[in-house]
Amino acid sequence: MRVINIYGQAGAGKSTVASGLFNIIKQESQKSVELIDEFAKTLVWSQRFEELKDQFFVSANQYHKLHILEDKVDLVITDSPILLGAIYKPHKQFRSLTPLLLELDNSMITTNIFLVANTQMKYEKDGRLQTKEEAEKIGERIENMLNKNKIEYTTFLNEPEVHQKIFQWLKLRRIV
């Protein structure tokens, strides 16, 4: 199973792009594909903010969504890569969580996409805890983490039909 991780700051359009990409792959590829959404966003919408503070719990639930699909589908698309847990964990919480998340990520075959927020698009606050400025800083931290850990990724600007461009890029690499 290959995991297509879509990284980017909050509000970059990861969920929209992931669902568009899922739709195209479902229609135009012979590969079996599933879409895994953000467990953290479910907690936000459910107003379960105390649980959201426990990044180990959030990451474990996000990983579980991936794990149950192991050996069942060819591709998984997620707008919440497991390594995001290293970004969102409180500084004093479980120093060993980041190495564990790296180990989990390294145990999977991944294709990593970093989605750059389009400054022409409105920042959607609903379902988020961050301001636009906080989201931008998180985006920088994500990119720094990927670079620091030598995790390969390809950058795409979120623009109209970007999911189509990503699909073509994946097709050229014979991933879809």
C-alpha positions as CSV (number, residue, x, y, z in Angstrom):
1,M,0.0,0.0,0.0
2,R,1.3,3.4,-0.9
3,V,0.3,6.4,1.1
4,I,-0.1,9.8,-0.7
5,N,0.5,12.3,2.1
6,I,-0.7,15.8,1.5
7,Y,1.1,18.2,3.8
8,G,0.5,21.9,4.2
9,Q,-0.5,24.6,6.6
10,A,-4.0,24.7,8.0
11,G,-6.3,26.2,5.4
12,A,-4.0,25.4,2.5
13,G,-6.8,23.3,0.9
14,K,-5.5,19.8,1.8
15,S,-8.9,18.3,2.3
16,T,-10.3,19.7,-0.9
17,V,-7.3,18.7,-3.0
18,A,-7.3,15.2,-1.3
19,S,-11.0,14.6,-2.1
20,G,-10.5,15.9,-5.7
21,L,-7.5,13.6,-6.2
22,F,-9.4,10.7,-4.7
23,N,-12.2,11.3,-7.2
24,I,-9.9,11.4,-10.2
25,I,-8.0,8.3,-9.2
26,K,-11.3,6.4,-8.5
27,Q,-12.5,7.3,-12.0
28,E,-9.4,7.1,-14.1
29,S,-7.1,4.5,-12.5
30,Q,-7.1,0.8,-12.1
31,K,-5.7,1.1,-8.6
32,S,-7.9,0.7,-5.5
33,V,-7.8,3.8,-3.5
34,E,-9.2,5.1,-0.2
35,L,-9.4,8.6,1.4
36,I,-8.5,9.1,5.0
37,D,-9.6,12.3,6.6
38,E,-8.2,14.2,9.6
39,F,-9.1,12.6,13.0
40,A,-8.2,15.9,14.6
41,K,-10.8,17.7,12.6
42,T,-13.4,15.3,13.8
43,L,-12.5,16.2,17.4
44,V,-12.7,19.9,16.6
45,W,-16.2,19.6,15.0
46,S,-17.2,17.4,17.9
47,Q,-15.9,20.0,20.3
48,R,-13.8,17.4,22.0
49,F,-11.0,19.8,22.7
50,E,-9.5,18.0,25.7
51,E,-8.9,14.9,23.6
52,L,-7.3,17.1,21.0
53,K,-4.6,18.1,23.5
54,D,-3.4,14.5,23.7
55,Q,-1.3,14.2,20.5
56,F,-0.5,10.6,21.2
57,F,-4.2,9.8,21.2
58,V,-4.8,11.8,18.0
59,S,-1.8,10.3,16.2
60,A,-2.7,6.8,17.3
61,N,-6.2,7.2,15.9
62,Q,-4.9,8.7,12.7
63,Y,-2.4,5.8,12.3
64,H,-5.2,3.3,13.0
65,K,-7.1,4.6,10.0
66,L,-4.1,3.8,7.9
67,H,-3.3,0.5,9.5
68,I,-6.8,-1.1,8.9
69,L,-6.3,-0.5,5.2
70,E,-2.9,-2.3,5.0
71,D,-2.9,-5.0,2.4
72,K,-6.4,-4.1,1.4
73,V,-6.0,-1.2,-1.1
74,D,-3.3,0.0,-3.5
75,L,-3.3,3.6,-2.5
76,V,-4.4,5.8,0.4
77,I,-4.7,9.5,0.2
78,T,-4.6,11.5,3.4
79,D,-4.8,15.2,4.2
80,S,-3.4,14.3,7.7
81,P,0.0,12.6,7.4
82,I,1.1,10.8,10.5
83,L,4.1,13.1,10.9
84,L,1.8,16.1,11.5
85,G,1.6,14.7,15.1
86,A,5.2,15.9,15.6
87,I,4.2,19.4,14.6
88,Y,1.0,19.7,16.7
89,K,2.2,18.0,19.9
90,P,2.7,20.2,22.9
91,H,6.4,20.8,23.5
92,K,6.5,19.1,26.9
93,Q,4.5,16.1,25.7
94,F,6.3,12.8,25.0
95,R,9.7,13.6,23.5
96,S,9.7,10.0,22.2
97,L,6.5,10.7,20.1
98,T,8.4,12.3,17.3
99,P,10.8,9.4,16.8
100,L,7.9,7.0,17.0
101,L,6.0,8.9,14.3
102,L,9.1,9.0,12.1
103,E,9.5,5.2,12.5
104,L,5.8,4.7,11.6
105,D,6.2,7.0,8.5
106,N,9.4,5.2,7.5
107,S,7.6,1.8,7.7
108,M,5.2,2.9,4.9
109,I,5.7,3.5,1.2
110,T,4.9,7.2,0.8
111,T,4.6,9.9,-1.8
112,N,4.7,13.3,-0.2
113,I,3.1,16.4,-1.5
114,F,3.5,19.8,0.1
115,L,0.5,22.0,-0.8
116,V,1.3,25.7,-0.7
117,A,-1.7,27.9,0.3
118,N,-2.9,30.3,-2.4
119,T,-2.8,33.8,-1.0
120,Q,-5.7,34.7,-3.3
121,M,-8.0,32.3,-1.5
122,K,-9.8,33.2,1.7
123,Y,-8.6,31.5,4.9
124,E,-11.5,29.3,6.1
125,K,-11.6,29.5,9.9
126,D,-14.5,27.0,10.4
127,G,-13.2,23.7,11.8
128,R,-9.8,25.1,12.7
129,L,-8.2,26.3,15.9
130,Q,-5.5,28.5,14.2
131,T,-5.5,32.0,12.9
132,K,-4.2,32.6,9.4
133,E,-0.9,33.8,10.9
134,E,-0.6,30.8,13.1
135,A,-1.4,28.5,10.2
136,E,1.4,30.1,8.1
137,K,3.9,29.4,10.9
138,I,2.8,25.8,11.1
139,G,3.3,25.5,7.4
140,E,6.9,26.7,7.8
141,R,7.4,24.2,10.7
142,I,6.1,21.4,8.5
143,E,8.4,22.2,5.7
144,N,11.4,22.5,8.1
145,M,10.5,19.1,9.6
146,L,10.4,17.5,6.2
147,N,13.7,19.0,5.2
148,K,15.4,18.2,8.6
149,N,14.4,14.6,8.3
150,K,15.3,14.3,4.6
151,I,11.8,13.4,3.6
152,E,11.3,13.8,-0.1
153,Y,8.3,15.9,-1.2
154,T,7.1,17.8,-4.2
155,T,5.5,21.2,-3.9
156,F,2.3,22.3,-5.6
157,L,0.5,25.6,-5.3
158,N,-3.1,25.3,-4.5
159,E,-4.7,26.7,-7.6
160,P,-7.8,25.7,-9.6
161,E,-7.4,22.1,-10.9
162,V,-4.3,21.4,-8.8
163,H,-5.7,17.9,-8.1
164,Q,-5.6,17.3,-11.8
165,K,-1.9,18.4,-12.0
166,I,-1.1,16.2,-9.1
167,F,-2.8,13.3,-10.8
168,Q,-0.8,13.8,-14.0
169,W,2.4,14.0,-11.9
170,L,1.5,10.7,-10.1
171,K,0.7,9.2,-13.5
172,L,4.1,10.1,-14.9
173,R,5.7,8.4,-12.0
174,R,3.5,5.3,-12.5
175,I,2.0,5.6,-9.0
176,V,-1.6,5.7,-10.3
